[in-house]
Structure formats: C-alpha cells, structure tokens
C-alpha cells in the first residue's frame, strides 16, 4: 500500500514538472513569435517610410521640373517680322516640353508667315520667291534646356507672276535626317498639274538642326500659271 502511494506521488510530481516545462516552452515560443512579429512590423514600417520618402522626393523633383518648364514658358520670345525683302524671326525658350519638340515648331510658324507674305506680295504685283541660297539659321544654346533659334528667310524679286512662288513649307528636325520623301508625298496634292516642288539644299546648324525648305505655286493664287 505504501509503495502505491509512493508511485502515485512520483507520477503526480512528474505531471506537475511536465506542466511547468510545457508552460515555459509555450511562453518561449510566444515571446519569440511576438518578437518576430514586432521585427516584421518594424521592417514593414521602415519599408513604408522609405517608399514614402522616395515618393515625396519624386514628387518634389516633378514639381521642380514643372516649375522650370513654366518659368521657361514665361520667358519665351517668339516673333516673326516680314517685309518686301523677306522674313526674320527669333524663338527663345525651352528646347523640349516633355517629348514635344517645342523649339523646332518655330519653323512651322516661320513657314506660315513666309507663305502669307509671298501671297500678299503677289497680290500687290510684287512677284517674289524665297532665295534659298541666302537662308540663315542659327541655334544657340542647344543642350542647355533653353535655345535661341534665329531664322532669316530672304526674298528675291522675279520678272513675272508665273516665276513667283506663293506657298512655303519645311521638313526637318534635331540631329536626324529630315523625312523629305514623306513630306513630298504629303504635299503632292497641293501641286497644280505639271508643277513640282522647289526644294532647297539641306540647311544645318552646328548644334544639329537640319532643314529642307520648300516652295511652290499655290493652286488658288496662281491658278492661271498652269
């Protein structure tokens, strides 16, 4: 009987020991798990903070770029003056806004002004055409973000109205060969039957602007010169 009591007491002692051991193991696992969770949270929080800092930095850079563009736009000078001797103009402002080739678009403006002036002179009986050999182009400041693009398109008088030209255009770009064949295809329908485009030699600037200048007899203005 005594031995049974001793055995029971031993079993109870073992069970109590196992209970406390299990409790300590459980606490250790819990503490470890809690610590791991805290570390994950800290890392996550650090990543979020880093990402936010990057986003804020990117936004700040974008705002600065936008402000720079807007300031450049405010400083833009874009003028063309024409008389009986030709047209002269100056663009001063940003080279590009985003992917848009803003500075080169000054060639479009100049072409329109030249065409209008040639028509005006024709209607006044002052028959003229562009003197390709004396065209002057300069592009100062390319690569700096702000460029001064100056153009001089001189006229020469001709003896009769059918030797004159009354429409004007261009094709070109920065640092690449102009798509002349495509522009000729685009302009083929503006020509009167039997007429051809009068195209300049390739004009370039040291900074890389390349242009072909083009003139022809306007269908409506010179309809009797077929």
C-alpha positions in Angstrom: 0.0 0.0 0.0 2.8 2.3 0.9 4.6 1.6 -2.4 1.4 2.5 -4.3 1.3 5.9 -2.6 4.9 6.5 -3.4 4.3 5.6 -7.1 1.3 7.9 -7.2 3.3 10.7 -5.7 6.1 10.3 -8.3 3.6 10.3 -11.1 1.9 13.5 -9.8 5.4 15.1 -9.4 6.3 14.2 -13.0 3.0 15.6 -14.3 3.5 18.8 -12.4 7.0 19.1 -13.8 5.8 18.4 -17.3 3.2 21.1 -16.9 5.7 23.8 -15.9 8.1 22.7 -18.6 5.3 23.0 -21.2 4.3 26.4 -19.9 7.9 27.7 -20.2 8.2 26.3 -23.7 4.9 27.8 -24.7 6.0 31.2 -23.2 9.3 31.0 -25.0 7.5 30.3 -28.3 5.1 33.1 -27.7 7.8 35.6 -26.8 9.8 34.5 -29.9 6.7 34.8 -32.1 5.9 38.2 -30.6 9.4 39.3 -31.2 9.3 38.1 -34.8 6.0 39.9 -35.4 7.5 43.1 -33.9 10.5 42.8 -36.1 8.4 42.2 -39.2 6.3 45.2 -38.3 9.4 47.3 -37.8 10.8 46.2 -41.2 7.5 46.9 -42.8 7.3 50.3 -41.2 10.8 51.0 -42.4 10.0 50.0 -46.0 6.8 52.1 -46.0 8.8 55.1 -44.7 11.5 54.5 -47.3 8.9 54.2 -50.1 7.1 57.3 -48.9 10.4 59.2 -48.8 11.1 58.2 -52.4 7.6 59.2 -53.5 7.9 62.5 -51.8 11.3 63.0 -53.4 9.9 62.1 -56.8 7.0 64.5 -56.4 9.4 67.3 -55.4 11.5 66.7 -58.4 8.5 66.7 -60.7 7.3 69.9 -59.2 10.7 71.5 -59.7 10.7 70.3 -63.3 7.2 71.7 -63.8 8.1 75.0 -62.3 11.2 75.1 -64.5 9.1 74.5 -67.6 6.6 77.1 -66.6 9.3 79.6 -65.9 10.8 78.9 -69.2 7.5 79.3 -70.9 7.1 82.7 -69.3 10.4 83.8 -70.8 9.6 82.6 -74.3 10.2 85.1 -77.1 8.6 84.1 -80.4 8.5 86.8 -83.0 8.5 87.0 -86.9 8.7 90.2 -88.9 8.2 90.3 -92.6 8.6 92.9 -95.3 9.2 93.0 -99.1 12.7 91.7 -98.6 11.8 88.7 -96.5 11.0 87.4 -93.1 13.1 87.3 -89.9 12.3 85.7 -86.6 13.7 84.6 -83.3 12.5 82.0 -80.9 14.0 82.0 -77.4 12.7 79.4 -74.9 12.8 75.7 -74.0 14.0 73.1 -76.5 11.5 70.5 -75.3 8.5 70.3 -73.1 8.1 66.7 -72.2 8.6 64.8 -75.5 7.3 67.8 -77.6 9.9 69.4 -79.8 8.8 73.0 -78.9 11.8 74.9 -80.4 11.6 73.2 -83.8 7.9 74.2 -84.1 9.2 77.7 -84.7 10.0 76.5 -88.3 6.2 75.9 -88.7 5.4 79.4 -87.6 8.0 80.9 -89.9 6.8 78.8 -92.9 3.2 80.1 -92.4 4.4 83.7 -92.2 6.6 83.4 -95.3 3.8 81.8 -97.3 1.3 84.6 -96.3 3.8 87.3 -97.2 4.6 85.8 -100.6 0.8 85.7 -101.3 0.4 89.3 -100.2 3.3 90.5 -102.4 1.9 88.5 -105.3 -1.5 90.2 -105.0 0.3 93.6 -104.9 2.1 92.7 -108.2 5.5 92.4 -106.4 6.2 88.9 -107.6 8.7 87.2 -105.4 10.1 83.9 -104.2 12.4 82.7 -101.4 16.2 83.0 -102.2 17.2 79.6 -100.8 20.9 80.4 -101.1 20.7 83.2 -98.5 18.6 81.5 -95.8 20.3 81.8 -92.5 19.6 79.5 -89.4 21.3 79.6 -86.0 20.5 77.6 -82.9 22.4 78.9 -79.8 22.2 77.1 -76.5 21.2 73.6 -77.6 21.7 71.1 -74.8 21.2 73.7 -72.1 17.4 73.4 -72.0 16.9 77.0 -73.4 17.7 77.7 -77.0 17.7 80.8 -79.2 16.6 79.8 -82.7 17.0 82.5 -85.3 15.8 82.4 -88.8 16.2 84.7 -91.8 14.3 83.9 -95.0 15.1 86.4 -97.7 13.1 87.1 -100.9 14.2 87.9 -104.4 12.1 89.6 -107.0 11.1 87.9 -110.2 10.0 89.3 -113.5 6.6 87.8 -114.0 3.9 86.3 -111.9 4.4 82.7 -113.1 8.0 82.8 -111.9 6.9 83.6 -108.4 6.1 81.2 -105.5 3.3 81.7 -103.1 3.4 78.7 -100.7 6.2 77.7 -98.3 6.9 74.8 -96.0 9.8 72.9 -94.5 10.8 69.4 -93.2 13.5 68.8 -90.6 14.4 68.1 -87.0 17.2 68.0 -84.4 20.1 65.6 -85.0 18.3 63.4 -87.6 17.9 63.4 -91.3 14.7 65.1 -92.4 11.9 62.8 -93.8 11.9 64.5 -97.1 10.4 61.7 -99.1 7.4 61.6 -96.7 6.9 65.3 -96.9 7.0 65.3 -100.7 4.3 62.6 -100.6 2.2 64.7 -98.2 2.5 67.7 -100.4 1.8 66.1 -103.8 -1.9 67.0 -103.8 -1.2 70.8 -103.3 0.6 71.0 -106.7 -1.1 72.1 -109.9 -0.7 69.7 -112.8 2.7 69.9 -114.3 4.2 71.7 -111.3 6.9 70.4 -109.0 8.1 71.4 -105.5 11.1 73.7 -105.4 13.3 72.3 -102.6 16.4 73.9 -101.0 19.6 72.1 -100.3 19.9 70.7 -96.8 20.4 73.5 -94.3 22.1 72.7 -91.0 23.4 74.4 -87.8 26.4 73.4 -85.8 24.1 72.3 -83.0 22.3 69.8 -85.2 19.2 71.4 -86.6 18.6 70.1 -90.2 16.0 71.6 -92.5 14.8 71.4 -96.1 12.8 74.5 -97.1 10.2 74.0 -99.8 8.2 76.4 -102.0 5.6 76.0 -104.8 2.9 77.8 -106.7 -0.3 78.0 -104.8 -3.3 76.4 -106.6 -5.7 79.2 -105.9 -3.4 82.2 -106.0 -1.6 81.2 -109.2 -4.3 79.2 -110.9 -3.6 80.9 -114.3 0.1 79.7 -114.2 -0.7 76.0 -115.1 
